[in-house]
Amino acid sequence: MLTTVAAAALALTLQPSADPNARPRNDDVPPMTVNVYAARGVSPHLVTETLTEAGAVWNDVGITLAWRVVVDGEPQYTATPHVVIADETAQGAGRNQTPLGWVRFKHPDDPDQEIHISRKNGMKLLQSYAGLGRPVERMPPSEVDANLGRVLGRALAHELGHFLLRSATHTTRGLMRGNHTIREFVALGRRGFEVDPAQRAAVAARIRDMLGADT
């Protein structure tokens, strides 16, 4: 499923938020390791920003992702999904679509394990947005990576949702909505990217099943 915007070797495990009482318990589901393949030329800082944001979206509901980054390596299929961060664009995207990420479905409930994130499309959308205070071209690289990583990270969290929920369906609100705006993607807060309790329960069950963990 495409993540689009409405018109207009490193290991990183995310730490819990400062207030443990503000988050659901996560001892009912083990951490899921996700291999990440970054194309040559994709900066390590951008990769870290992207994965930190994606992980934080899920960490907010007690789902822990452990990232294993492989630079310029060939993707390997395992029991869990893997992510490719590159400059590719999605096949089959409409003329007015700029997909940030996508996962292909072999059957309605059978997603491929490879999740794609497009740095090129993310940068194109960032450059088109006038709400950052100054043009992207005038930002230092660290600021560009922070903003672009927030955009790509939220797209990645969404695509992981498609994989873990085994569904290409979009919802009318929250993380799995299909028409987030660029303003929502770049905002400092994560309003509009919430995971509801039913989704959390389904994802937890899916991870336990993939990892062979006891319920």
C-alpha positions as CSV (number, residue, x, y, z in Angstrom):
1,M,0.0,0.0,0.0
2,L,1.3,3.5,-0.9
3,T,1.9,6.2,1.7
4,T,1.1,9.4,-0.1
5,V,0.6,13.0,1.0
6,A,-2.7,14.7,0.4
7,A,-2.4,17.3,-2.3
8,A,-1.1,20.8,-1.4
9,A,26.0,-2.6,10.4
10,L,24.3,-0.3,13.3
11,A,21.8,-1.5,15.9
12,L,19.3,1.0,17.4
13,T,16.7,0.1,20.0
14,L,14.4,2.9,21.1
15,Q,14.2,3.7,24.7
16,P,10.9,4.1,26.6
17,S,9.5,7.5,27.0
18,A,10.4,9.4,30.2
19,D,7.0,8.7,31.9
20,P,6.4,4.9,31.9
21,N,2.9,5.5,33.2
22,A,2.0,7.4,30.0
23,R,2.6,4.3,27.8
24,P,0.9,0.9,27.6
25,R,2.9,-2.0,29.0
26,N,5.1,-3.7,26.5
27,D,6.1,-6.8,28.4
28,D,3.3,-8.7,26.6
29,V,5.1,-8.5,23.3
30,P,8.8,-9.0,22.6
31,P,10.9,-6.5,20.7
32,M,10.8,-7.0,16.9
33,T,14.1,-6.8,15.0
34,V,13.8,-5.1,11.6
35,N,16.6,-5.1,9.2
36,V,17.1,-1.8,7.3
37,Y,18.9,-1.5,4.0
38,A,20.1,2.0,3.2
39,A,21.3,2.7,-0.3
40,R,24.7,4.2,-0.9
41,G,24.5,8.0,-0.4
42,V,21.7,8.0,2.2
43,S,23.2,9.7,5.2
44,P,23.5,7.7,8.4
45,H,22.0,10.7,10.3
46,L,18.9,10.7,8.1
47,V,18.5,6.9,8.6
48,T,18.8,7.4,12.4
49,E,16.2,10.2,12.3
50,T,13.8,8.2,10.2
51,L,14.1,5.1,12.4
52,T,13.9,7.0,15.6
53,E,10.6,8.7,14.5
54,A,9.1,5.4,13.2
55,G,10.0,3.6,16.4
56,A,8.6,6.4,18.6
57,V,5.2,6.1,16.9
58,W,5.0,2.4,17.9
59,N,6.8,2.9,21.2
60,D,4.1,5.2,22.3
61,V,1.7,2.2,22.4
62,G,4.2,-0.2,23.9
63,I,5.6,-1.8,20.7
64,T,9.4,-1.9,20.7
65,L,11.3,-2.1,17.4
66,A,15.0,-2.9,17.3
67,W,16.6,-1.7,14.1
68,R,19.6,-3.4,12.4
69,V,21.0,-1.1,9.7
70,V,22.9,-2.6,6.8
71,V,24.6,0.0,4.5
72,D,24.7,-0.9,0.8
73,G,23.8,-4.5,1.4
74,E,21.4,-6.9,-0.4
75,P,18.0,-7.3,1.4
76,Q,17.6,-10.7,3.0
77,Y,14.2,-12.2,3.8
78,T,13.6,-13.3,7.4
79,A,10.7,-14.0,9.7
80,T,10.2,-10.2,10.2
81,P,9.8,-7.4,7.7
82,H,12.7,-5.4,6.3
83,V,13.0,-1.9,5.1
84,V,14.7,-0.4,2.0
85,I,15.5,3.3,2.2
86,A,16.5,4.6,-1.3
87,D,15.6,7.0,-4.0
88,E,13.2,4.7,-5.9
89,T,9.6,5.7,-6.8
90,A,6.6,3.4,-6.6
91,Q,5.3,1.6,-9.7
92,G,1.7,2.3,-10.4
93,A,1.6,5.6,-8.5
94,G,-0.9,8.2,-10.0
95,R,0.3,11.3,-11.7
96,N,-0.6,13.5,-8.7
97,Q,0.8,11.1,-6.1
98,T,4.2,11.3,-4.5
99,P,4.5,8.1,-2.5
100,L,6.8,8.3,0.6
101,G,6.5,4.5,1.2
102,W,4.8,1.4,0.1
103,V,4.5,-2.3,0.7
104,R,3.2,-4.6,-2.0
105,F,0.4,-7.2,-1.2
106,K,0.6,-10.6,-2.9
107,H,-2.9,-11.3,-1.7
108,P,-5.4,-9.1,0.3
109,D,-4.0,-10.4,3.6
110,D,-0.5,-11.3,2.5
111,P,1.9,-8.4,2.4
112,D,5.4,-8.7,1.0
113,Q,8.1,-8.5,3.7
114,E,9.9,-5.6,2.0
115,I,8.9,-2.1,2.9
116,H,10.1,0.7,0.6
117,I,10.8,4.3,1.7
118,S,11.7,6.9,-0.9
119,R,14.1,9.6,0.2
120,K,13.7,11.3,-3.2
121,N,10.0,11.7,-2.9
122,G,10.3,12.8,0.7
123,M,12.7,15.5,-0.3
124,K,10.4,16.6,-3.1
125,L,7.5,17.0,-0.7
126,L,9.6,18.8,1.8
127,Q,10.9,21.3,-0.8
128,S,7.3,22.0,-1.8
129,Y,6.2,22.9,1.7
130,A,6.3,26.6,2.7
131,G,5.6,26.1,6.4
132,L,9.2,25.3,7.6
133,G,10.2,29.0,8.1
134,R,12.9,28.9,5.4
135,P,13.5,27.0,2.1
136,V,15.1,23.6,2.5
137,E,18.0,24.8,0.4
138,R,19.0,27.3,3.1
139,M,18.9,24.7,5.9
140,P,22.1,23.0,7.3
141,P,22.2,19.3,6.6
142,S,21.3,18.4,10.1
143,E,18.1,20.4,10.0
144,V,17.1,18.9,6.6
145,D,17.7,15.4,8.0
146,A,15.6,16.2,11.1
147,N,12.7,17.4,9.1
148,L,13.0,14.7,6.3
149,G,13.5,12.0,8.9
150,R,10.3,13.0,10.7
151,V,8.4,12.7,7.3
152,L,10.0,9.4,6.3
153,G,9.7,8.0,9.8
154,R,6.0,8.5,10.0
155,A,5.6,7.0,6.5
156,L,7.6,4.0,7.7
157,A,5.4,3.6,10.8
158,H,2.3,3.7,8.5
159,E,3.7,1.0,6.2
160,L,4.8,-1.2,9.1
161,G,1.1,-0.9,10.2
162,H,0.0,-2.3,6.8
163,F,2.4,-5.2,7.2
164,L,1.7,-6.0,10.8
165,L,-2.1,-5.6,10.4
166,R,-1.9,-7.7,7.2
167,S,-4.2,-5.2,5.6
168,A,-4.0,-2.6,2.8
169,T,-7.1,-0.9,4.2
170,H,-6.9,2.7,5.4
171,T,-8.8,4.1,8.3
172,T,-10.5,7.5,8.8
173,R,-8.2,8.6,11.6
174,G,-4.9,7.9,13.2
175,L,-1.7,6.3,11.9
176,M,-3.5,4.2,9.3
177,R,-5.3,7.1,7.7
178,G,-4.6,7.3,4.0
179,N,-4.5,11.0,3.4
180,H,-2.2,12.7,5.9
181,T,-1.1,16.2,4.8
182,I,2.5,17.4,4.5
183,R,1.8,19.7,7.5
184,E,1.0,16.7,9.6
185,F,4.1,14.8,8.5
186,V,6.4,17.7,9.5
187,A,4.7,18.8,12.7
188,L,6.7,18.3,15.9
189,G,3.8,16.6,17.6
190,R,2.4,13.3,16.4
191,R,-1.2,14.2,16.5
192,G,-3.0,12.3,13.7
193,F,-0.5,9.3,13.9
194,E,-2.1,7.5,16.9
195,V,-2.5,3.7,17.1
196,D,-5.8,2.7,18.6
197,P,-6.2,-0.2,21.1
198,A,-7.6,-2.7,18.6
199,Q,-4.7,-2.0,16.2
200,R,-2.2,-2.3,19.0
201,A,-3.7,-5.7,20.1
202,A,-3.6,-7.0,16.6
203,V,0.0,-5.9,16.0
204,A,1.1,-7.4,19.3
205,A,-0.5,-10.8,18.4
206,R,1.1,-10.7,15.0
207,I,4.6,-10.0,16.4
208,R,4.2,-12.8,19.0
209,D,3.1,-15.1,16.2
210,M,6.1,-14.2,14.0
211,L,8.6,-14.5,16.8
212,G,7.1,-17.7,18.2
213,A,6.6,-16.0,21.6
214,D,4.3,-17.3,24.3
215,T,1.0,-15.5,24.7
